């Protein structure tokens, strides 16, 4: 059973599991199905927040429950309450649960010198933040803590995803370069010398981890990222290549020179680059795609969503999370100066 089946990762994971021979029930609020799924995939309608609806969907039980949208300790308890009818679980978490050795994490990044400085590569041994109700990160940490504590009742694999990319994403970082190219911008300003690295995670690679974890239940937390972690400058060039344009990068040492100039969704002062050795060792994981291979589909999806629409209408969460990413007037003024 896959909860959140019509979301960005769920669409691909359902197909991967069905192709691997599982009898899959795809659960979503709308009860819809993706055109790419095999005919044998069943669908069910249930609101993730409705305990009784989810219990009804599980019915007499399932071998594996895959949860794409679990968020917070209450969802962990919802799953463990189903333990008698569920063999094991695979739950998507986030890299944002990590903190560095000075206690810095993604929640402190807006403070002076507040961005975490993780080891490179970052392994699952790195400490995590305290659970709480204050943020996305603390609630994900609470989710993890409760599920791992209940491992005897419900063996759960937690997948700590990086910067997720692919079609159907509501917050695609690639939007930053795709829209600029569509708008004819042929110069871009990149903070930190364009060397920022924030490890991407393809929906296809996460789905492969889901497939492998379903076959090998256990109590574990694993990183879930691509085999490569390109710099922001390399990502910009890769998007240009897909769109058939050439753009000059103006590289700035240090942080963005102005509030809305040079600060991309990947721009970080210290690299976030993960180790995948544990997944390789425990699950036999091998990545099925590389970042550049999936980029044409991502770019095409973003272009379709932008067609005839304001970007803030097409991607409201991007505006909410990052503010005005396309303040061309401020950028031009800085370039002139």
C-alpha positions as CSV (number, residue, x, y, z in Angstrom):
1,X,0.0,0.0,0.0
2,X,1.4,3.4,-1.0
3,X,0.0,6.5,0.8
4,X,0.4,9.7,-1.2
5,X,0.4,7.7,-4.4
6,X,-0.4,10.6,-6.7
7,X,2.3,12.9,-5.4
8,X,5.7,13.5,-7.0
9,X,7.5,10.5,-5.5
10,X,4.5,8.3,-5.1
11,X,3.7,8.2,-8.9
12,X,7.1,6.7,-9.6
13,X,7.3,4.4,-6.6
14,X,3.9,2.8,-7.4
15,X,5.1,2.0,-10.8
16,X,8.4,0.6,-9.5
17,X,6.7,-1.6,-7.0
18,X,4.1,-2.9,-9.4
19,X,6.8,-3.7,-12.0
20,X,8.7,-5.6,-9.3
21,X,5.8,-7.9,-8.8
22,X,3.9,-6.4,-5.9
23,X,0.1,-6.1,-5.8
24,X,-0.1,-2.4,-5.1
25,X,-2.9,-0.3,-3.7
26,X,-2.4,3.4,-4.5
27,X,-4.0,5.6,-1.8
28,X,-4.6,9.3,-2.3
29,X,-7.1,11.9,-1.3
30,X,-8.6,11.9,-4.7
31,X,-8.3,8.2,-5.4
32,X,-6.8,8.9,-8.8
33,X,-4.3,7.0,-10.9
34,X,-1.4,7.9,-13.0
35,X,-1.4,6.9,-16.7
36,X,2.0,5.3,-16.4
37,X,0.8,2.7,-13.8
38,X,0.2,-1.0,-14.9
39,X,-3.4,-2.0,-15.1
40,X,-3.2,-4.2,-12.0
41,X,-2.6,-1.3,-9.7
42,X,-5.7,-0.7,-7.4
43,X,-6.7,2.7,-6.2
44,X,-8.3,3.8,-2.9
45,X,-9.4,7.1,-1.6
46,X,-8.4,8.2,1.9
47,X,-7.4,11.4,3.6
48,X,-4.0,10.9,5.3
49,X,-5.2,12.8,8.4
50,X,-8.3,10.6,8.8
51,X,-7.4,7.7,11.0
52,X,-10.5,5.7,10.3
53,X,-10.3,6.2,6.6
54,X,-6.7,5.1,6.5
55,X,-7.5,2.0,8.6
56,X,-10.3,1.2,6.2
57,X,-8.0,1.4,3.3
58,X,-5.5,-0.9,5.0
59,X,-8.4,-3.4,5.5
60,X,-7.2,-6.8,6.6
61,X,-3.6,-5.8,6.2
62,X,-0.7,-5.4,3.8
63,X,2.9,-6.7,3.7
64,X,4.4,-3.3,3.2
65,X,3.0,0.2,3.8
66,X,4.9,3.0,2.0
67,X,4.2,6.5,3.3
68,X,5.2,9.5,1.2
69,X,3.5,12.1,3.3
70,X,4.0,11.2,6.9
71,X,4.8,14.3,8.9
72,X,5.1,14.6,12.7
73,X,4.7,12.2,15.6
74,X,1.0,11.9,15.2
75,X,1.5,10.2,11.8
76,X,4.0,7.9,13.4
77,X,1.5,6.8,16.0
78,X,-1.1,6.4,13.3
79,X,1.2,3.9,11.5
80,X,2.2,2.1,14.7
81,X,-1.5,1.7,15.6
82,X,-1.8,-0.3,12.4
83,X,1.2,-2.5,13.2
84,X,-0.8,-5.7,13.7
85,X,-2.0,-5.5,10.1
86,X,1.2,-4.2,8.5
87,X,4.3,-6.2,8.0
88,X,6.8,-3.4,7.6
89,X,6.9,0.3,6.5
90,X,8.9,2.6,4.3
91,X,8.6,6.2,5.2
92,X,10.0,9.3,3.4
93,X,11.8,11.7,5.7
94,X,14.3,14.6,5.0
95,X,17.9,15.6,5.3
96,X,16.7,18.5,7.3
97,X,16.6,16.3,10.5
98,X,20.5,16.6,10.7
99,X,22.3,19.2,12.7
100,X,26.1,19.9,12.8
101,X,28.4,19.5,15.8
102,X,27.7,23.1,16.9
103,X,23.9,22.5,16.9
104,X,23.3,24.3,13.7
105,X,20.6,23.0,11.3
106,X,18.3,24.2,8.5
107,X,16.2,26.0,11.1
108,X,19.1,28.2,12.1
109,X,20.3,29.1,8.6
110,X,18.9,32.7,8.7
111,X,21.0,33.5,11.8
112,X,24.5,35.0,11.4
113,X,26.8,32.1,10.8
114,X,23.8,29.9,11.3
115,X,24.0,27.6,8.3
116,X,25.1,24.1,9.3
117,X,28.6,22.9,8.4
118,X,28.2,19.1,7.9
119,X,31.0,16.6,7.2
120,X,31.5,15.8,3.5
121,X,30.1,13.3,2.8
122,X,27.3,13.4,5.4
123,X,26.5,10.0,6.8
124,X,23.5,8.7,8.8
125,X,25.7,8.7,12.0
126,X,25.5,12.5,12.1
127,X,23.4,13.6,15.0
128,X,19.8,14.8,14.5
129,X,17.8,17.7,15.9
130,X,15.5,17.4,18.9
131,X,11.9,16.6,18.0
132,X,9.4,19.4,18.5
133,X,6.4,21.2,17.0
134,X,8.2,24.4,15.9
135,X,9.2,23.5,12.3
136,X,9.1,21.1,9.4
137,X,12.5,19.7,10.5
138,X,11.6,19.2,14.2
139,X,8.3,17.5,13.2
140,X,10.2,15.2,10.8
141,X,12.6,14.4,13.7
142,X,9.6,13.5,15.9
143,X,8.3,11.3,13.2
144,X,11.6,9.4,13.0
145,X,12.0,9.1,16.7
146,X,8.7,7.5,17.3
147,X,8.9,5.1,14.4
148,X,12.4,3.9,15.3
149,X,11.3,3.5,18.9
150,X,8.5,1.2,17.7
151,X,10.7,-0.9,15.4
152,X,9.8,-4.1,17.3
153,X,6.1,-3.6,16.4
154,X,6.6,-2.1,12.9
155,X,10.0,-2.4,11.2
156,X,10.5,0.9,9.3
157,X,13.0,2.1,6.8
158,X,13.2,5.9,6.9
159,X,14.5,7.6,3.7
160,X,16.1,11.0,4.3
161,X,15.6,12.7,0.9
162,X,17.7,15.5,-0.4
163,X,16.6,18.2,-2.9
164,X,13.9,16.2,-4.7
165,X,13.6,16.8,-8.4
166,X,11.4,15.5,-11.2
167,X,8.0,16.2,-12.7
168,X,5.1,17.0,-10.5
169,X,7.3,18.8,-7.9
170,X,5.6,21.7,-6.2
171,X,8.9,23.4,-5.3
172,X,11.3,22.7,-8.2
173,X,14.6,24.4,-7.6
174,X,15.2,24.2,-11.4
175,X,12.5,26.8,-11.8
176,X,15.1,29.5,-11.0
177,X,17.1,28.8,-14.2
178,X,14.2,27.7,-16.4
179,X,12.2,30.9,-16.0
180,X,15.2,33.1,-16.4
181,X,16.0,31.4,-19.7
182,X,12.3,31.7,-20.9
183,X,12.5,35.4,-20.0
184,X,15.6,35.9,-22.1
185,X,18.0,36.6,-19.2
186,X,21.5,35.9,-20.5
187,X,23.5,36.9,-17.4
188,X,23.0,35.4,-13.9
189,X,24.6,36.3,-10.6
190,X,25.7,33.3,-8.4
191,X,26.7,33.7,-4.8
192,X,29.5,31.7,-3.2
193,X,31.3,31.6,-6.5
194,X,28.7,29.3,-7.9
195,X,30.2,26.4,-5.9
196,X,27.2,25.7,-3.6
197,X,26.2,22.1,-3.5
198,X,22.9,20.9,-2.1
199,X,22.6,17.2,-2.9
200,X,19.7,16.4,-5.3
201,X,17.5,13.4,-5.1
202,X,15.7,12.1,-8.2
203,X,12.2,10.6,-7.7
204,X,13.5,7.6,-9.7
205,X,16.4,6.9,-7.2
206,X,14.1,7.4,-4.2
207,X,11.6,4.9,-5.8
208,X,14.4,2.4,-6.2
209,X,15.2,2.7,-2.6
210,X,11.6,2.2,-1.7
211,X,11.5,-0.9,-3.9
212,X,14.6,-2.4,-2.3
213,X,13.5,-1.5,1.3
214,X,10.1,-3.2,0.6
215,X,11.9,-6.4,-0.2
216,X,14.2,-6.2,2.8
217,X,12.4,-4.9,5.9
218,X,14.4,-3.4,8.8
219,X,14.6,-0.6,11.3
220,X,16.9,2.0,9.8
221,X,17.4,5.5,8.5
222,X,19.1,5.9,5.2
223,X,20.1,8.9,3.1
224,X,18.3,9.1,-0.2
225,X,20.2,11.2,-2.9
226,X,21.6,10.9,-6.4
227,X,25.1,9.6,-7.2
228,X,26.3,13.1,-8.0
229,X,26.0,16.4,-6.2
230,X,26.7,19.1,-8.9
231,X,27.5,22.7,-8.0
232,X,24.9,25.4,-8.6
233,X,27.0,26.6,-11.5
234,X,27.0,23.1,-13.0
235,X,23.2,22.9,-12.6
236,X,22.8,26.2,-14.4
237,X,24.9,25.1,-17.3
238,X,23.0,21.8,-17.5
239,X,19.6,23.6,-17.7
240,X,21.0,25.9,-20.4
241,X,22.1,22.9,-22.4
242,X,18.6,21.3,-22.2
243,X,17.0,24.6,-23.3
244,X,19.6,25.3,-26.0
245,X,20.8,28.6,-24.6
246,X,24.1,30.1,-23.5
247,X,24.2,32.3,-20.3
248,X,27.1,34.1,-18.7
249,X,27.6,33.5,-15.0
250,X,28.7,36.4,-12.9
251,X,30.3,34.8,-9.8
252,X,30.4,36.5,-6.5
253,X,32.6,35.5,-3.6
254,X,30.6,35.0,-0.4
255,X,26.9,35.5,0.1
256,X,24.4,37.2,-2.2
257,X,25.3,40.8,-2.8
258,X,21.7,42.0,-2.4
259,X,18.6,40.5,-0.9
260,X,17.1,39.4,-4.3
261,X,20.4,39.2,-6.3
262,X,22.4,36.0,-6.7
263,X,20.6,33.9,-4.1
264,X,19.3,30.7,-5.8
265,X,17.4,27.8,-4.1
266,X,20.7,25.9,-4.1
267,X,22.9,28.8,-2.7
268,X,24.4,27.6,0.6
269,X,27.7,28.6,2.2
270,X,28.7,25.1,3.1
271,X,28.1,21.9,1.0
272,X,25.3,19.5,1.8
273,X,26.7,16.3,0.2
274,X,25.6,12.9,1.5
275,X,27.1,9.4,1.7
276,X,25.1,6.6,0.2
277,X,27.3,3.7,1.5
278,X,24.7,2.5,4.1
279,X,22.0,2.1,1.5
280,X,24.5,0.3,-0.8
281,X,25.5,-2.0,2.1
282,X,22.1,-2.7,3.6
283,X,19.9,-2.8,0.5
284,X,22.3,-3.4,-2.3
285,X,21.3,0.0,-3.7
286,X,22.6,1.3,-7.0
287,X,21.3,4.5,-8.5
288,X,19.1,4.1,-11.5
289,X,19.6,7.6,-12.9
290,X,21.9,10.6,-12.8
291,X,20.9,14.2,-12.4
292,X,21.6,15.3,-15.9
293,X,19.7,12.3,-17.4
294,X,16.4,13.3,-15.8
295,X,16.7,17.1,-16.4
296,X,14.9,17.2,-19.8
297,X,11.7,15.8,-18.2
298,X,12.0,18.2,-15.3
299,X,12.5,21.2,-17.5
300,X,9.7,20.2,-19.8
301,X,7.3,19.8,-16.9
302,X,8.2,23.3,-15.5
303,X,7.7,24.9,-18.9
304,X,4.3,23.4,-19.2
305,X,3.3,24.6,-15.8
306,X,4.5,28.1,-16.6
307,X,2.8,28.4,-20.0
308,X,0.4,31.4,-19.8
309,X,0.7,31.7,-16.0
310,X,2.5,33.9,-13.5
311,X,5.1,31.8,-11.8
312,X,3.7,32.6,-8.4
313,X,0.4,31.1,-9.5
314,X,2.0,28.0,-10.9
315,X,4.3,27.5,-7.9
316,X,2.9,29.3,-4.9
317,X,5.1,27.3,-2.4
318,X,8.2,28.5,-4.2
319,X,7.2,32.1,-3.6
320,X,6.3,31.3,0.0
321,X,9.6,29.6,0.6
322,X,12.0,31.8,-1.3
323,X,10.3,35.1,-1.9
324,X,10.9,37.0,-5.2
325,X,13.3,34.9,-7.1
326,X,13.1,37.1,-10.3
327,X,13.7,40.7,-9.2
328,X,15.3,41.6,-12.5
329,X,15.3,45.3,-11.7
330,X,17.4,44.8,-8.6
331,X,19.8,42.5,-10.5
332,X,20.2,44.9,-13.4
333,X,20.9,47.8,-11.0
334,X,23.6,45.7,-9.2
335,X,25.2,44.7,-12.5
336,X,25.3,48.3,-13.7
337,X,27.0,49.4,-10.5
